[in-house]
Amino acid sequence: MTTTHSAVLRPPAAPGPLEWLRKNLFSTWYNTVLTLLAAWVAVSGVRSILGWVFFTANWSPVAGSLKLFAVGQYPLDQIWRPGAIVLIITLLAGASWRIFGGTVRTFALALALALLVAGLLPVRMNLGLRLWFLANPILTGAGYLAGGLRLVRTRGLAVAWALTFPVTILLLLGFKDSAWLPRVATGVWGGLLLTFLLAVVGITASFPIGVLLALGRRSKLPVVKTMCILFIELVRGVPLVTILFMASIILPLFLPEQIRIDRVLRAMTGMTLFAAAYMAENVRGGLQSIPRGQEEAAKALGLNGFQTMALIVMPQALRAVIPAIVGQFIALFMDTTLAVIVGLVEILAIGRIVLNSRTDWLMLDSEVFLFIAVVFWVFTFSMSYASRRLEAALGVGKR
């Protein structure tokens, strides 16, 4: 009896950096020419941009108006309120880093390092502001240590994050006839603070509404299905500008004189309903991608309709449309700049106001708008990065 030993088949080893460069960039003479030409263009472009940013550009409109860009015309003596909100967020981010890790760790570290660098910059800054910058990374570390305690659980941390929004609104708005926390009208909210509030409210509120609309459109009840279809198609058939105009100008005409809805609340409502209609179509596309056999298998196991949708169908549908959902969130964040139509001064409107505030700043629009573009890019890239990490963790596109 003879025994044969078959050779063990292994996947080929990954090529080294030099081999990768030779194979992908310098494989032929014309690839080599194109690689060198592209490298020259890239180096020249980056060199010119960095030279303009660090030596030619005049950043005085940005440096002299950081308070306006951050919180708009929020009273200076009450600016501790937005600062306290950021401190709460950094504390919870540190605890989330300890409990969840992964992408949360990346964001918590990035936020702590950014605030630490800002606090250590050798620029003219009052002591209180510098101490505030340095306190944020310290609280991130404190949150990380607190996350290891038995008292801090995943559910409790989720509740803490959920309570952050009402606490934020109470701190920013204050109370009438209060000496310690006086009311601050929403008309003076502005800058990145207002942009972030509009985006967060629109994103968090439009998602559950969009899911309900998508389910209602698939409902077997004719009245529910018809109402959902009419709402979705009507809202998706008009631009966001129209929705904001209606919420700002037309809606007050139908209300009694003694009832007046705040402008910020009207803008939030309009943006939420607009995003919910698009979210409903994204979710409906995910629902249609789930094979019918999934529902039949769930029914065979004895699950009712609600359990089948909540435990089997909906998780798979949302997993399939993560890129579309995050793309909708990013679009909504950028659409917050349209709030200027209803008289709200978000960060882009603040940029225009700053440029018009002094005659020697009128020609410095490149610096101001580049700064605003970088701010938007940081937040949109963060959402895109989180989406990619979530897709990788859930195995989207893999079997």
N, C-alpha and C positions, 0 to 999 in steps of 0.2 A: 504494500500500500504506500503510495507516494503522497506527499503533502506539498502543495504549492503555496508559496507565500506571495500574495499580490502586493505590489507596491502601494504605499499609503499615498493617496492623492490629497494634496494640500493646495489651497488657493495661492496664487502667485503673490509674492511679497510686494508691498507697496513700493513704488519707485522712490528713490531718494530725491532731494531737492535738485541736485545737478542733473539727474536723469530726467526729472520732470521738466526742467527748463529746456533741456536739449530736445525733448520730444515735442513739447507744446509751443515753444517760442523760437527755437533755432533749428527746426527740422530741415528747412530748405533755405536757399539763398534769399528768396523773396520774403519768407517768414522772418528771416533775420533782419532784412531791411525794414519791414513793417514794424517789427518789435523795437528797433532802435529809433525809428521815426516817432512812434507813439510814445516812447520813453522821453525823447527830447521835448515833444509837445507838452507832455504831462509835467515834466520838471520845470519847463519855462512858465507854464500856466500857474503852477503852485507857487513858484518863486515870485511871480508878479503879484499874485493875490496876497501872499503873506507880506510882501514889501508894502503894498498899499494899506493892509490892515494895521501893521505895527509902526509904520513910519510916515505915511502920507495922510491917512484918514484922520478927520477931526471928530473925536468921539465926545466932545463936550455936550451936545444935546442929550446924549444917552446918560453920561455920567452925572449931568446936572439935573436930570429928571427921573432918577430911578424910583423915587417915591410915587410919582405919577404913573409910571409904567407898571408898578407893582399893585397899587391899590387905588389909583385914581385920586379923587378929591376927598378921600376918607380923612376925617379930622386927625390932625397930627397928634393931639393929646390922647386920642383913642386908638392909635395905631398898634398899641400893645395887643389888641384883640386878634387881628390877623396873625401877629407873631405868636400868640398863645396857641392858635389853631395849628400852625406849622409845628410847634413843639409837640403837640398831642400826636400829630401824624408821624413824626419821627420816632416817638416812643412806641407807638403801635407797630411801626415798620420794623423796629428792632425785635419786638416780641414775635412778629410774624416770621422774621428771618430765622429765629431759633426753632419755631414750631414747624414751619412749612419748608424752609430752605429753597433750593432750586432758583427759579426766576425771582422770587421774592427776595432772596439773599442778594442777588445782583442789583436789584433796584434799591434796596436798603443801603448797601455799600456805596452805590453811586451817589445817592442823595447825601449820605453822611460825608463822603469825600468832597463833594462839590461845595457843601456849606463850610467844611473845614478849610478848604483852600480859599474861599471867599473871606473867611474870618482872618486868615493869615496874610492876605495881600497887603503889600506895603503902600497903601493908598490912604488918603485923608478920610478918616471915618471916626464918628463919635464912639466913645467907650461903650455905651449901652448897645449900639448896633453890633459892634465887634463881639461883645460878650454873648449877644443873642446868636450870632453865627456859630460861635464856639460851643454854645450850650446844646445845639442840635445834635452833633455827633456824639456828645456825652450822653444825651438821652437815648440815642440809638443803641449805644452800648448798654445802658441801663435796661432798656427794653429787652435786649438780647439775654441779659442775665435773668430778668424777670420771667422770660419765656421758659426757663428751665424749672421754675417752681411748680409744685403740684397744683397750686391754686389756679394757675393760668392754664386753661384748657382750650382746645380748638373751638368749642362752641362758645365759650366765654369771650374769646378773642373776636369771633365773628359778630357777636352781639356788640362788643365795643366798637368795631368798625361801623356797624349799622347806626349806632348812636352818635357817631362822629358828625353826621350831616345835620341832625337837629341841633346838636350843640353848636355847630358852626353858625347856623342861622341865628340862634339865640344870641351868640356872642357878637355877631356882626350887626344885628338889628337892635339889640338892647331892649329896654323897657321904658315905657312912657313915665315921666316924672320920677325917674330913678337917678339918684345922685352918683351911685357907684357904676352903674351900667346904663347911661342915658341912651335914649333912642337915637339911632343914626339913620336918616332917610336913605332909601335905596337909590335915590337920585344922585347921591355922591359916590356910590360904588362905581368902580371903574377899573381899567387896566387889566392886568393878568388875573386879578381876583375875580372880576366879573366874567371874563372869558372862561375861566376854570369852572365857575359855578354854573354857567349856562351849559357847558359841555357835560359836566358830571350829572346834572339833573336830566338833561336830554338823553344821555346814554343809559343811566340807571332806570329811568321811567319808561323809555321807549321800548326797552327789551321785553318786559313782561306784557306790556300792551300789545306789542307786535306778535308775541306768541299767542295771546288770546285771539287776536284778529285772524291769525293763520288757522287756528283751530276752528274759529267760527265760520271761516270761509269753507271749510271742509265739513261743516255740520250738516246733518240730515234734516234739521228744522228749517223750513223755507224762510221764515221771518228773520232768524239769526243770520243765515247765510246771505240773504239779500242785503241786510243792513251792513254786514261786514264788507261785502263786495262793493256796495255803493261808497262806503267811507274810503276804502283803499283806492279805488279807481278815481274818485273825486280828488282826493288829496294828492295822489301821484300825478294827476293831470295838470296841476298848477305849480308854478315855482315857489320856492320858500319865501321869496320877497312878497308874493301875494298873501301868503298866510300871515306874515308879520304885519303887513299893512292892515289886514282885516282884524287882527288881534289888537292893534294899536288904535285904529281910527274908527272902524265900522262897529266893533263890539260895544264900545261905550254908548253908541247911539241907541242900542236896544236895551240898555240897562236903566233903571230908575236913577234920578239925579243924586239921591243919597248914597248910591252904591258906586264906588269907584275901585277898580281893580288895579293893583300896582303894576307899573310898566314892566318891571323885571319879571313879575309873575306872568304877565301876559306873553312876554317873549319866551319864557321857559315853556309855557303851555303850547304855544304855536310850534316851537322847534320840536317839542316832544311828540306832538301829534303827527307832524310831518315825517319825523324819523320813524315813528311806529308803523306808518303805512308802508314804507320801504322795508322795514324789518319784517313785516308780515309776509311779504313776497319772498324774502330770503329764507324764512323759516318754512314757508309752503314748498319751496323748491327742495329743501332738505327732507321734508315729509314725503314728497313724491319719489325721492330716490330710495326709500326703504322698500324692499320687496314685500309683497303681500304675504308671503310665507311667514314673515316675522310675527305678524298679528295672528295668523292662524295657529302658529306654534304656541303663542302666549295663551290663546283661548283653550288650546288642548291641555295646557297645564293648569287650567282653572282660574286664570286671571280675568278680572272683569275689565270693562272698557277703560275705566280710569287708570287702573294698574297697568294695563297694556300700554297706554299712551305715556304714562309718567315713567315707567320703569324700562320699557323695551324700545318703543318707537321714538319718543322725543329725544332721549340721549344720543341715539344714533343719528337722528336728523340734524341736531345741533352740531355734532362732531363733524358731519359732512360739509357744513356751510360755515365753518369757523372763518375762513378767509373772507367770505362775503360779509359776515357780520362785523368783523374788525374793520374791513374797508368802509362799512357804513358808519362805524364809530369815528373813524378818522375824518371822513367827509363832514360829519356833524361838528366835529371840533373845529374844522376850518370854516364851516358856515357860521360860526359865532360872530365872525366879522360883519355879517349882515345886520347885526343888532343895532348898528349905528342908524339904520333906517328909522327905528322907533325911538330914537333919541338917547340910546345907551352908549356910553363911551367905553367900549372895550379897548383892548391894547392897540389895535390898529388905529382907532379913532384918536387915542392918546398920542400916537405918533404924529398924526396930522396936526393936532393941537400944539404939540411941542414945536414943530417946524414953523408954525405961524406965530409963535409967541415972541420971537425975536427976529429982527431983520437980518442979523448976521448968521442965522441958522437956516435961512430959506433955501440955500443951495446945498445943504447937507442932508438931502433926502436919502442919498445912497447909504450913508451910515445908519440912519434911523431905521430904514426899511430892512437893511441887512440884519440889524439886531433883532427886529421883530420876526424876520424869517428864521433866524437861528432858534428863537424861542419856540416857534411853531414846529420846527424840525425836531427839536429835542422831544417834545411830547408825542408827535406822530410816530417818530422812530421808536420810541419806547413802547407804544401800543403795537407796532408792527413786530418788534422783537419779542414781546410777550406772546403774540399770536403764534410766531414760529416755534417758540419753545413749547407752547401748549400743544401745537400740532405734532411736534416731535414726541412729546410725552404720551399723547393719545394714539400715536401711530397712524395719523391721517395719511392716506395714500399708500399704506402698506397693508398686506394681508396677514 
